[in-house]
Amino acid sequence: MIKLENLTKQYGKLLAVDSLDLEVPAGQLFGFLGPNGAGKTTTIRMMAGLLKPTAGEIYIDGISVLREPEKAKRICGFIPDRPFVYGKLTGTEFLRFCGGLYGVTASELEPAIAALTRLFHMDDYAGELIESYSHGMKQRLVMAAALIHRPRAIIVDEPMVGLDPRGAKLVKRIFRELCGNGITVFMSIHTLEIAEEMCDRIGIIQQGRLVAVGTMAELKEQIGGADGRLESIFFKLTGDEDMQEVISALRL
């Protein structure tokens, strides 16, 4: 469903993303991990069509994001790490606006809005101005907007930022249900426990290069000697084993 080929982004002398090759099949929840500055958000923005690669290709269900951007975006939803919304619209008006951008027909749009506001527990405040929303409420709205056109793939940058425990639990359930319905979720995330709990496969990027990819079992096998927890695997792969020792000591 999602395929990256030799994906590269360079800013002057800085190689932010270095020859990334990756495939994520339909219906998989893929976790994309890495230290700050490793290239996660740059990769996500290229996949979403917000940033032009220096080299390489991005395919969504066989459609090139670079050569056919509008066609690719019709089948893909994007959820940024910070919700950019219009404060003077109500939640419902914002969803109508987003549905119009994607060309959702009038007969399909209102039922979709009703279903999504129920799904994200937004019924009580969908008619209120967005400027009155909390960060978590705005994040739910942006997620609903990303699903308004029934995408086949969703690209997500740090979905749990600003969500309270109830909101985070709801989002985890929704993402799993989406994958169960054949939708691919590509999720950049920094919380190792959530990644370990949610993801079918995990990729770890370090200094712009993909240093490991696989299921938890496959990552453990690649590393060898790790205690089987994603935290240990992550620190071994990213060269932060001293940090792992400090964290282990604090747990004593």
Secondary structure by P-SEA (a helix, b strand, c coil): cbbbccbbbbccccccccccccccccccbbbbbbcccccaaaaaaaaaccccccccccccccccccccaaaaaaabbbbcccccccccccaaaaaaaaaaaacccccccaaaaaaaaaaaccccccccccccccaaaaaaaaaaaaacccccbbbbccccccccaaaaaaaaaaaaaaaaabbbbbcccccaaaaaacccbbbbbccccccccccaaaaaaacccccccaaaaaaaaacaaaaaaaaaaaac
